[in-house]
Amino acid sequence: MKIDIHTKNVDLNVPLRTFIEEKVGDLEHLLGKLGPIHMRVEVGIPSNHHQSGQIYYAEANLTIGGDLLRADSNNYDLHTAIVDVKDELRVQIKRYKERLRDKQRKPKA
């Protein structure tokens, strides 16, 4: 699985990169051999104009073959936003695999 990490208004330091790769990498065992897999993760601060403190966002686009799974989250803590995205993608991957399995089933004629 290829992972691209992009940031907006946040510095991508080594601990943050490691945290993202570790959390998103946990999803790889769910994917198995579904085909070419590419993930784009974007984290950051949407704008610098918040009056009530920093609000972070995390967004992930997972491309499996020609299909796209997308998750996003907003939170006051960047790490929590990343974990929320991972959890949402986990649910979507399970649902996607169930749909693939249902398509492969054929009714008895």
N, C-alpha and C positions, 0 to 999 in steps of 0.2 A: 504494500500500500504506500503510495506517495502522498506525503503531507506537505502542503504549502502553508506557511504561517505569515499573516500580514497584520500590521498594527496601524492604529490611527490615534494620534495624540498620546501614545504610550511608547516608552522605550522597550524594545525587545532584548532583554538581557538573558544571560544563560539560565538562571533559575526559572524564569518564566517560560522559556523555550522548552526546557526539560519537563516542566509541569504539564504543558500542553501536549507534548509528544507522549508522555506517560499516560495521561488520561485518555487521549484519543486513541492511542495504541492499544488500549484495553479492548476496543471494539473489533480489532482485527481478528480475534479468534471467533467472533460471531459471524464474520463475513465468509470465512472458508475460501472456497475456490469459485467465487461467483463471476469472475472475469476481471478485466482491468479495473482497478479501483484507484480513484484519485480523490483526495480530500483537501479542501481549501478552508482554513480556519482564519477568521478575522476577529481580533480583539481590540478594544480601545475605549475611548471616551467620545460619545457622539458630538459634543461641543464643549467649549470652554465657558459657557454662559449660564451654568446652573447656579442658582442661588442657594440651594439647600445641600450643597456638597457634591462630591464626585459620584456620578452614576456611570458604571461600566457596562459594556455590552460584549457579548461573545456570539459569534455566528459561525456555523459550519455548513458547508455544502459538500455532500458526499455523492460522487458520481460513480455508479456501478454500471459498467457497460454504457448504455445510453440513458439510464434512469437516474434521476436526481432525487436525493433525500436532503431536506434542509431543516435546520433547527437554529433557533436564536433565543437569547435570554438577556435580560437587563437586571442588574443588581448593584447594590452599593459596594460589594466585594467582587473583585475580578475573578478570584479563584472559585467562588461560589457560582458565578455566571458560567464559567467553563464546565464545572461539574454538572450544572443543570442542562447544558447543551449535550453533554455526553449521555446523560440519562434519557433525554428526549430522543436522541439518535438511536439509542439501544432499543427503545420501544418501536421506532420506525423500522429498524432493521428486522426485528422479529416479525412485524406485520408484513414487510416486504417478502421475507422468506416464506411465510405462510401463503401469500398470494402466488408465489412461484410454484409452491408445492401443489396448490389447488389447481393451477393451470395444467400441471403434468398428469393429474388424475384423469382417467378416462372412464366414462360410464360403461357399465356392462350392457352389451347389445343383445 
